[in-house]
Amino acid sequence: MKLGVVRNPVAGGGRLGAHWAEVAAALSDRFDDVEFRETGEPGDGAVLARDLVALGCEVVVAAGGDGTISEVADGILQMQAETGRSAVLGVLPCGTGLDFARGLGIPVDAKSAVDRIADGFDRVIDAGRISFVEDHGRLASRHFVNIASLGMSGATVRAVNNDRRRGRVSAKALFFWRTVTEFLRYRFQDVRITIDDGAPVEAKVALVAVANERFFGGGMMIAPDAVPDDGLFDIVILRAASKLQLIFDIRLLYGGRHRNHPAITILRGRKVTVEPLGDPLANAALVDIDGESPGHIPATYEMVPRALTVRC
């Protein structure tokens, strides 16, 4: 079996680098033919994954965090749509959030992850496709496999990704601290949300999460009932409310105990459109796509059922 590996050398503060020679040797021992690639800048994961699928790799491994996993999955799905050639996604988690691996029960230590890549079972899951506006104004579209959201989460992931302590403190602590600090300065935004063919919902929101899996933000169970292979998104809407009360209630997210919170509505659907109301610049909420924030709304989220095979 031919294996391709896309490694992000700076994921998780570069923690995997100290052991990478051992990990690479373990992969080479378990597979007959291994191609290694390394990312250099954002977006490389998708490009390198496409190249590895074109080379005939049957499994393409993302060695990095949620952003790297998302990019590699996007590259696989692009090739599948364009050429009919595909590959199984393998995951070697090493990053800040690790929420995709957490949701699928993939181990986060390198040795166990290598064993799963070699001997694990294959699970077919759904994916999402988001269309949005990039920071410089261009329209863009890409796949996501975990959770794509907008609002406070976009500001939070930008702050986390730029934090110098990233990789040196726990993901849970870093995300919690940045969530609180960004929330204190956050201005609730007015948006229109349309799910499938339903009537539009107009609301002042802190967050809208379109979830394929349960976890984001370093372990927050934002969508406690989400299932990654049921053909539906779980859409979590956090409306404007008292900031002090919401900060206190953030703890509920880690255990998925927020279903009945008065400021939260959870809906289900296959297509979600979110547009700014009023001043389009003031309400152009930042998007968060699997732990990266490349742009803002208006955005459309579409379900791609049973799109991706993951080695678990």
C-alpha positions in Angstrom: 0.0 0.0 0.0 1.3 3.5 -0.9 1.1 6.1 1.9 1.5 9.8 1.6 2.2 12.1 4.6 1.7 15.8 4.8 3.4 17.2 7.8 3.0 20.7 9.3 6.4 21.3 11.0 5.1 24.1 13.2 1.8 22.4 14.4 1.6 22.3 18.2 4.6 24.6 18.5 6.7 22.0 16.6 6.3 19.3 19.3 6.3 16.5 16.8 9.7 17.6 15.3 11.7 16.2 18.2 10.4 12.7 17.5 9.7 13.0 13.8 12.6 10.7 12.7 11.2 7.9 14.8 7.6 8.5 13.6 8.8 8.6 9.9 10.7 5.3 10.5 7.7 3.7 12.1 5.5 4.6 9.1 8.1 3.4 6.7 8.3 0.1 8.6 4.5 -0.4 8.3 4.0 0.6 4.7 5.8 -0.6 1.5 6.0 2.8 -0.1 5.8 6.2 1.7 6.0 9.7 0.2 6.7 12.5 2.7 5.8 16.2 2.1 6.0 19.3 4.4 3.9 22.4 4.4 5.5 25.8 4.3 2.5 28.2 4.4 -1.3 28.2 4.8 -3.0 26.3 2.0 -0.1 24.0 1.3 -1.9 21.0 2.9 -4.6 20.9 0.2 -2.1 21.3 -2.7 0.3 18.6 -1.3 -2.6 16.2 -0.7 -3.8 16.6 -4.3 -0.3 15.8 -5.5 -0.1 12.7 -3.3 -3.5 11.4 -4.6 -2.3 12.0 -8.1 0.9 9.9 -7.3 -1.4 7.0 -6.4 -1.3 7.2 -2.6 -4.1 5.1 -1.2 -3.9 6.7 2.3 -2.9 10.4 2.8 -1.9 11.2 6.4 -2.3 14.7 7.9 0.4 15.2 10.5 -0.6 18.3 12.3 -3.5 20.1 14.0 -7.1 20.6 12.9 -6.1 23.2 10.3 -3.7 20.8 8.6 -6.3 17.9 8.8 -8.9 20.2 7.2 -6.6 21.3 4.4 -5.5 17.7 3.6 -9.1 16.5 3.6 -10.0 19.4 1.3 -7.3 18.4 -1.2 -8.5 14.8 -1.2 -12.1 15.9 -1.8 -11.1 18.3 -4.5 -9.3 15.4 -6.4 -12.3 13.1 -5.8 -14.7 15.7 -7.3 -12.4 16.6 -10.3 -10.9 13.3 -11.3 -12.7 10.5 -9.4 -9.4 9.6 -7.8 -9.5 9.5 -4.0 -7.6 8.4 -0.9 -8.3 7.5 2.7 -7.5 10.3 5.2 -5.2 9.2 8.0 -4.6 11.4 11.0 -1.5 11.9 13.1 -2.7 14.6 15.5 -0.2 17.2 16.7 -1.7 20.7 17.1 -3.5 23.1 19.3 -7.1 22.0 19.2 -7.1 18.3 18.1 -10.9 18.4 18.0 -11.4 16.4 14.9 -9.4 13.5 16.3 -11.2 13.8 19.7 -14.5 13.5 18.0 -13.6 10.3 16.1 -11.7 8.7 19.0 -8.3 8.9 17.2 -5.4 8.7 19.7 -3.2 11.8 20.0 0.1 10.1 21.0 2.2 9.4 17.9 2.8 5.7 18.4 -0.9 4.8 18.9 -1.8 7.1 15.9 0.7 5.2 13.7 -0.8 1.9 14.8 -4.3 3.2 13.9 -3.1 4.4 10.5 -1.7 0.9 9.8 -4.3 -1.3 11.4 -7.4 0.8 12.1 -10.8 0.6 10.4 -12.1 2.9 7.7 -15.1 5.1 8.5 -17.1 7.0 5.9 -18.1 10.5 7.1 -19.9 13.5 5.8 -18.1 16.8 4.9 -19.2 20.3 4.5 -18.5 22.9 1.8 -18.3 26.6 2.7 -18.4 29.6 0.4 -17.3 32.8 2.0 -15.5 36.1 1.4 -11.7 36.1 2.0 -10.0 38.9 3.9 -9.0 40.7 0.7 -12.5 40.6 -0.8 -12.3 37.6 -3.1 -15.0 34.9 -3.1 -13.6 31.5 -1.9 -14.9 28.0 -1.3 -13.4 25.0 0.5 -14.4 21.8 2.3 -14.5 21.3 6.1 -14.8 18.1 8.1 -15.3 19.2 11.7 -17.0 22.5 12.4 -17.2 25.8 10.5 -18.6 28.7 12.5 -18.8 32.5 12.5 -18.7 35.4 15.0 -16.8 35.3 18.2 -15.1 32.0 17.2 -13.4 33.6 14.2 -11.9 36.3 16.4 -10.9 33.6 19.0 -9.0 31.4 16.6 -7.1 34.3 15.1 -6.1 35.2 18.7 -5.1 31.6 19.5 -3.2 31.1 16.3 -1.2 34.4 16.9 -0.6 33.7 20.6 3.1 33.1 21.4 2.2 30.6 24.1 0.7 28.3 21.5 2.2 24.8 21.9 3.6 25.7 25.4 0.3 25.7 27.4 -2.6 23.3 27.1 -5.1 23.8 24.3 -8.0 23.9 26.7 -6.4 26.6 28.8 -5.4 28.7 25.8 -8.7 28.5 24.1 -10.6 29.2 27.3 -8.5 32.3 28.0 -8.7 33.6 24.5 -12.4 32.9 24.3 -13.0 35.1 27.5 -10.7 37.9 26.4 -12.0 38.1 22.9 -15.6 37.9 24.1 -15.1 40.9 26.4 -14.2 43.0 23.4 -16.6 41.4 21.0 -19.5 43.4 19.5 -22.5 41.2 18.9 -23.4 41.2 15.2 -26.8 41.3 13.3 -27.2 38.5 10.8 -29.9 36.7 8.8 -29.7 32.8 9.0 -31.6 30.6 6.5 -31.6 26.8 7.0 -32.7 24.8 4.0 -35.9 26.2 2.7 -37.1 27.5 6.1 -38.1 31.1 7.0 -35.0 33.3 7.6 -34.1 33.9 11.3 -32.8 37.4 12.0 -30.8 37.7 15.2 -28.0 39.5 17.1 -25.5 36.8 17.7 -22.2 36.0 19.4 -21.7 32.7 17.5 -23.2 30.5 14.9 -21.6 27.0 14.6 -22.4 24.7 11.7 -21.2 21.3 13.1 -20.4 18.0 11.5 -18.8 16.7 14.7 -19.2 17.6 18.4 -16.0 19.5 19.5 -14.3 22.7 18.7 -12.2 25.3 20.6 -9.8 22.8 22.3 -12.5 20.5 23.7 -15.7 22.5 23.9 -18.6 20.2 23.1 -20.5 22.9 21.2 -22.7 20.4 19.3 -23.3 17.5 21.7 -25.7 15.6 19.5 -23.8 16.0 16.2 -23.1 12.7 14.3 -20.5 12.9 11.4 -22.3 10.4 9.1 -26.0 11.3 9.4 -26.1 13.7 6.4 -27.1 16.7 8.6 -25.4 19.6 10.2 -26.2 20.6 13.8 -26.5 24.4 13.8 -25.9 26.0 17.1 -26.9 29.7 17.5 -25.7 31.6 20.5 -27.7 34.9 20.7 -26.7 38.1 22.3 -27.1 38.1 26.1 -25.3 39.4 29.2 -21.6 39.1 28.6 -20.8 38.4 32.2 -23.4 35.6 32.4 -22.3 34.1 29.1 -18.6 34.1 30.2 -19.7 32.3 33.4 -21.7 29.8 31.3 -18.9 29.0 28.9 -18.0 26.1 31.3 -21.3 24.4 30.2 -19.9 24.0 26.7 -17.1 21.6 27.8 -19.6 19.0 29.0 -22.3 19.7 26.4 -24.7 20.9 29.1 -25.9 24.0 27.2 -28.8 22.5 25.3 -31.5 24.3 27.3 -29.6 27.5 27.8 -32.0 30.5 27.1 -29.5 32.2 24.7 -28.8 29.0 22.6 -30.9 27.5 19.8 -29.8 24.2 18.2 -31.3 23.3 14.8 -30.5 20.8 12.0 -30.3 21.0 8.3 -28.3 20.4 5.1 -27.7 24.0 3.9 -27.1 27.1 5.9 -26.8 30.7 4.6 -25.7 33.5 6.9 -25.8 37.2 5.7 -25.0 40.4 7.5 -27.9 42.7 8.3 -27.7 46.5 8.3 -24.2 47.8 7.8 -22.5 45.0 5.8 -19.0 46.0 7.1 -20.0 46.3 10.7 -21.8 42.9 10.7 -19.3 41.0 8.5 -18.7 38.3 11.1 -15.4 36.5 10.8 -15.6 32.8 9.9 -13.8 29.9 11.5 -13.2 26.9 9.3 -11.8 23.9 11.3 -9.6 26.2 13.5 -8.6 28.7 10.8 -10.1 32.1 10.1 -9.5 33.1 6.4 -12.4 35.5 5.9 -16.0 36.6 6.7 -19.6 36.4 5.9 -21.8 36.3 3.8 -21.2 32.5 3.8 -23.1 29.4 2.7 -22.5 26.0 4.3 -23.6 22.9 2.3 -23.6 19.3 3.4 -21.7 16.8 1.3 -23.0 13.4 2.6 -20.7 10.4 2.9 -17.9 12.2 1.2 -14.7 11.2 3.0 -13.2 7.9 4.3 -11.2 8.3 7.5 -8.8 5.7 9.0 -9.8 5.5 12.6 
